[in-house]
Amino acid sequence: MLDNRFLEALAAVVEEGGFDKAARKLHLTQSAVSQRIRNLEDQVGQVLVVRSVPPEPTDAGRKLIRHLRKVQLMEHELEESLGLGDSEEFTSLPVGVNADSLATWFLNALEGFISKHRVLLDLYVDDENRTYEMLKNGEVVGCIGTDKGAVKSCRSEFLTTIDYLCVCTPQFYEKWFSSGFIYENLDKAPAAVFNRKDETQSMMLKKMFPKCEINHPVFYVPSSESFVDVVGRGFVYGMVPEMQAKKLIEAGELVEVSAEARVPVTLYWHSWNVENQLLDELRWALVRYFK
């Protein structure tokens, strides 16, 4: 039998990014955390964490962290059903979410769920095309992603399709696109991109100019709110979710560069395929929001 204390030490080192931070979280000494992980490695006969900065779990380490997450969910459900749980104790749910969803609808969708349960969300933020890697690696119990069948042994639920609009200020449009949103203008016009993993801008360009290779100046803005701010200040043009862009367009602060440049992004909720009431209620809270 695996000792949950050893598993919790492993998970804490990976989550907190170091042995000293894990020790503070678990109220232990750093040597005690190291000893627990060594005991676990001796028990399974494999290295479970690479002692790098920050520490990285091995494949076996990821499997054990994923096992711990499932055990913790099942233990919480059992305690609730038997009335054994501490009414003052919170349950932590690690969830992967893309920055645009977090900035717009995600917390609104979960407001009732969080109010009902003593839950602490441990949010891992990444591009919507990459979040499922967190689920695959056992870092999160569920995630928002764009690939319907991204992770084996997990359930997938359609949430919604969000249009990303290509927008800029009227002044930016007059400066760079007065002759139209055409290939000749794009090499010089600066564009905002969330980060180097963000594919929305390149998807738009491939849709609009499938036979052309465009190398435009890029303004990287790894924050959803700041992304809209940078576009709104007239520094760049960029792809913005319709729910963020709509009011700004109606107010005349932004204009849509081209309706044909819209990129639909379909979002799914992925979670472990386990029977657990808390995880099911989290899933249904997200699904119902778009019904």
C-alpha positions as CSV (number, residue, x, y, z in Angstrom):
1,M,0.0,0.0,0.0
2,L,1.2,3.5,-0.9
3,D,1.4,5.9,2.0
4,N,-0.6,9.1,1.2
5,R,1.8,11.1,3.2
6,F,4.6,10.2,0.8
7,L,2.4,10.9,-2.2
8,E,1.5,14.3,-0.7
9,A,5.1,15.2,-0.3
10,L,5.8,14.3,-4.0
11,A,2.8,16.3,-5.2
12,A,3.8,19.3,-3.0
13,V,7.3,19.4,-4.4
14,V,6.1,19.4,-7.9
15,E,3.2,21.9,-7.3
16,E,5.2,24.3,-5.2
17,G,8.3,24.1,-7.4
18,G,10.8,23.2,-4.7
19,F,11.5,21.2,-1.6
20,D,11.7,24.2,0.7
21,K,8.3,25.5,-0.4
22,A,6.8,22.0,-0.2
23,A,8.1,21.8,3.4
24,R,6.4,25.1,4.3
25,K,3.1,23.9,2.8
26,L,3.2,20.6,4.7
27,H,4.5,22.1,7.9
28,L,7.5,19.8,7.8
29,T,11.3,20.3,7.6
30,Q,12.9,20.1,4.1
31,S,14.8,17.0,5.2
32,A,11.5,15.3,6.2
33,V,10.0,16.0,2.7
34,S,13.1,14.6,1.0
35,Q,13.0,11.5,3.2
36,R,9.4,10.8,2.4
37,I,10.1,11.0,-1.3
38,R,13.1,8.8,-1.0
39,N,11.0,6.3,0.9
40,L,8.4,6.4,-1.9
41,E,11.1,5.9,-4.5
42,D,12.5,3.0,-2.6
43,Q,9.0,1.5,-2.4
44,V,8.2,1.7,-6.1
45,G,11.8,1.1,-7.2
46,Q,11.9,4.2,-9.5
47,V,13.0,7.8,-9.5
48,L,9.9,9.9,-9.2
49,V,11.2,13.5,-9.4
50,V,14.2,15.0,-11.2
51,R,16.0,17.2,-8.7
52,S,16.2,20.2,-11.1
53,V,15.1,23.8,-10.6
54,P,12.2,23.6,-10.5
55,P,11.8,19.9,-9.7
56,E,10.2,17.9,-12.5
57,P,8.2,14.6,-12.1
58,T,9.2,11.6,-14.1
59,D,6.5,9.6,-15.9
60,A,6.1,7.4,-12.9
61,G,5.9,10.5,-10.6
62,R,3.1,11.9,-12.8
63,K,1.1,8.7,-12.5
64,L,1.4,8.7,-8.7
65,I,0.3,12.3,-8.5
66,R,-2.7,11.5,-10.7
67,H,-3.5,8.6,-8.4
68,L,-3.3,10.8,-5.4
69,R,-5.7,13.3,-6.9
70,K,-8.2,10.5,-7.6
71,V,-7.8,9.1,-4.0
72,Q,-8.4,12.6,-2.5
73,L,-11.6,13.1,-4.5
74,M,-12.9,9.7,-3.5
75,E,-12.0,10.3,0.2
76,H,-13.7,13.6,0.1
77,E,-16.9,12.1,-1.3
78,L,-16.8,9.2,1.2
79,E,-16.4,11.6,4.2
80,E,-19.3,13.8,2.9
81,S,-21.6,10.8,2.5
82,L,-20.7,9.5,6.0
83,G,-20.8,12.8,7.7
84,L,-17.2,12.5,8.7
85,G,-15.8,15.5,6.9
86,D,-14.6,18.6,8.7
87,S,-17.2,21.3,7.9
88,E,-14.5,24.0,8.1
89,E,-12.1,22.2,5.8
90,F,-11.6,23.2,2.2
91,T,-11.1,20.8,-0.8
92,S,-8.5,21.9,-3.4
93,L,-9.4,21.3,-7.0
94,P,-6.6,21.8,-9.6
95,V,-8.1,22.9,-12.9
96,G,-6.6,23.9,-16.2
97,V,-8.1,26.9,-18.0
98,N,-7.2,29.2,-20.8
99,A,-6.6,32.9,-20.0
100,D,-9.5,34.2,-22.2
101,S,-12.1,32.0,-20.5
102,L,-10.7,33.0,-17.0
103,A,-11.0,36.7,-17.9
104,T,-14.6,36.4,-19.3
105,W,-17.0,33.6,-18.3
106,F,-15.3,30.9,-16.3
107,L,-15.7,32.3,-12.7
108,N,-19.3,33.4,-13.5
109,A,-20.1,29.8,-14.5
110,L,-18.7,28.5,-11.2
111,E,-20.0,31.1,-8.8
112,G,-22.9,28.9,-7.6
113,F,-20.7,25.8,-7.4
114,I,-18.1,27.6,-5.3
115,S,-20.8,29.1,-3.1
116,K,-22.3,25.7,-2.4
117,H,-19.0,23.8,-1.7
118,R,-16.0,24.6,0.5
119,V,-13.8,24.4,-2.6
120,L,-10.5,26.1,-3.4
121,L,-9.7,26.3,-7.1
122,D,-6.0,25.8,-7.9
123,L,-6.0,27.3,-11.4
124,Y,-3.4,26.4,-14.0
125,V,-3.5,28.9,-16.9
126,D,-2.3,28.0,-20.4
127,D,-3.3,28.3,-24.0
128,E,-6.6,26.5,-24.8
129,N,-4.7,24.3,-27.2
130,R,-2.3,23.1,-24.5
131,T,-4.3,22.8,-21.3
132,Y,-5.1,19.1,-21.9
133,E,-1.4,18.3,-21.4
134,M,-1.9,19.2,-17.8
135,L,-4.7,16.7,-17.5
136,K,-2.7,14.1,-19.3
137,N,0.2,14.7,-16.9
138,G,-2.0,14.5,-13.8
139,E,-1.5,18.1,-12.8
140,V,-5.2,18.9,-12.9
141,V,-8.5,17.0,-12.4
142,G,-10.1,18.8,-15.4
143,C,-9.4,21.4,-18.0
144,I,-10.9,23.7,-20.7
145,G,-9.5,22.7,-24.1
146,T,-10.2,22.8,-27.8
147,D,-9.6,19.2,-28.8
148,K,-12.7,17.0,-28.3
149,G,-10.8,13.8,-27.8
150,A,-7.5,15.0,-26.4
151,V,-7.0,12.6,-23.5
152,K,-7.7,8.9,-23.3
153,S,-9.6,7.6,-20.3
154,C,-11.2,11.1,-19.8
155,R,-14.6,12.3,-20.6
156,S,-15.2,15.3,-22.9
157,E,-18.2,17.6,-22.9
158,F,-19.0,20.3,-25.4
159,L,-19.2,23.8,-23.8
160,T,-19.5,26.5,-26.5
161,T,-18.0,28.0,-29.7
162,I,-16.6,31.4,-29.3
163,D,-15.8,33.7,-32.3
164,Y,-12.5,35.5,-32.1
165,L,-12.7,38.9,-33.9
166,C,-9.8,40.6,-35.6
167,V,-10.0,44.1,-34.2
168,C,-8.2,47.4,-33.8
169,T,-8.9,51.1,-33.0
170,P,-10.3,53.3,-35.8
171,Q,-7.1,55.2,-35.8
172,F,-5.0,52.1,-36.2
173,Y,-7.3,51.0,-39.1
174,E,-6.8,54.3,-40.9
175,K,-3.0,54.1,-40.5
176,W,-2.5,50.5,-41.5
177,F,-5.6,49.2,-43.3
178,S,-7.0,52.2,-45.1
179,S,-6.6,50.4,-48.4
180,G,-8.1,47.2,-47.0
181,F,-7.1,44.2,-45.0
182,I,-4.8,42.9,-47.8
183,Y,-1.6,41.0,-48.0
184,E,0.5,44.0,-48.9
185,N,-0.4,45.8,-45.6
186,L,0.2,42.9,-43.2
187,D,4.0,42.6,-43.2
188,K,4.3,46.0,-41.6
189,A,1.2,46.2,-39.3
190,P,2.1,45.1,-35.7
191,A,-0.2,42.4,-34.3
192,A,-0.7,41.3,-30.7
193,V,-0.2,37.6,-29.8
194,F,-0.9,36.1,-26.4
195,N,2.3,34.0,-26.3
196,R,4.4,31.8,-28.5
197,K,2.0,28.9,-28.1
198,D,-1.0,31.0,-29.2
199,E,-2.3,29.8,-32.6
200,T,-5.3,32.1,-33.1
201,Q,-3.5,34.8,-35.1
202,S,-1.8,32.3,-37.3
203,M,-5.1,30.5,-37.8
204,M,-6.7,33.7,-39.0
205,L,-3.9,34.5,-41.4
206,K,-4.0,31.0,-42.9
207,K,-7.8,31.4,-43.3
208,M,-7.5,34.8,-45.0
209,F,-4.3,34.2,-47.0
210,P,-3.9,30.4,-47.4
211,K,-1.1,30.7,-50.0
212,C,0.9,33.4,-48.4
213,E,3.6,33.4,-45.7
214,I,3.3,36.6,-43.5
215,N,6.0,37.7,-41.1
216,H,4.5,40.7,-39.3
217,P,5.8,42.5,-36.2
218,V,4.6,40.8,-33.0
219,F,3.7,42.3,-29.7
220,Y,3.5,39.5,-27.1
221,V,1.0,40.1,-24.4
222,P,0.5,37.1,-22.0
223,S,-2.5,38.5,-20.2
224,S,-6.1,38.5,-21.5
225,E,-7.0,41.8,-19.9
226,S,-3.7,43.5,-21.0
227,F,-4.1,42.1,-24.5
228,V,-7.4,43.9,-25.0
229,D,-5.8,47.0,-23.4
230,V,-2.9,47.0,-25.8
231,V,-5.3,46.7,-28.8
232,G,-7.5,49.4,-27.3
233,R,-4.6,51.8,-27.0
234,G,-4.0,51.6,-30.7
235,F,-0.5,49.9,-30.5
236,V,-1.6,46.8,-32.4
237,Y,-4.4,44.8,-33.9
238,G,-5.3,41.4,-32.6
239,M,-7.8,38.5,-32.2
240,V,-10.1,39.2,-29.3
241,P,-13.1,37.0,-28.1
242,E,-16.4,38.4,-29.2
243,M,-17.6,38.7,-25.6
244,Q,-14.7,41.0,-24.8
245,A,-14.8,43.0,-28.1
246,K,-18.6,43.5,-28.5
247,K,-19.1,46.4,-26.1
248,L,-15.9,48.1,-27.3
249,I,-17.1,47.9,-30.9
250,E,-20.6,49.2,-30.0
251,A,-18.9,52.1,-28.2
252,G,-16.8,52.9,-31.3
253,E,-13.5,52.2,-29.4
254,L,-12.7,49.3,-31.7
255,V,-13.6,48.2,-35.2
256,E,-13.7,44.8,-36.7
257,V,-11.0,44.7,-39.4
258,S,-12.8,42.1,-41.5
259,A,-15.8,39.9,-40.7
260,E,-14.3,37.2,-42.8
261,A,-11.3,37.1,-40.5
262,R,-13.3,35.6,-37.6
263,V,-11.9,32.4,-36.1
264,P,-14.4,30.1,-34.3
265,V,-12.8,28.4,-31.3
266,T,-14.8,25.4,-29.8
267,L,-14.3,24.8,-26.1
268,Y,-14.7,21.4,-24.3
269,W,-14.5,20.4,-20.7
270,H,-12.2,17.4,-20.1
271,S,-12.1,15.6,-16.8
272,W,-11.2,12.2,-15.4
273,N,-13.7,9.5,-16.2
274,V,-14.4,8.7,-12.6
275,E,-17.7,8.6,-10.6
276,N,-17.4,11.5,-8.2
277,Q,-20.1,13.9,-7.1
278,L,-17.9,17.0,-6.7
279,L,-16.3,16.6,-10.1
280,D,-19.7,15.9,-11.7
281,E,-21.1,19.1,-10.2
282,L,-18.1,21.1,-11.4
283,R,-18.7,19.7,-14.9
284,W,-22.4,20.4,-14.9
285,A,-21.9,24.0,-13.6
286,L,-19.7,24.6,-16.7
287,V,-22.0,22.9,-19.2
288,R,-25.2,24.5,-17.9
289,Y,-23.7,28.0,-18.2
290,F,-24.0,27.9,-21.9
291,K,-27.4,26.2,-22.1
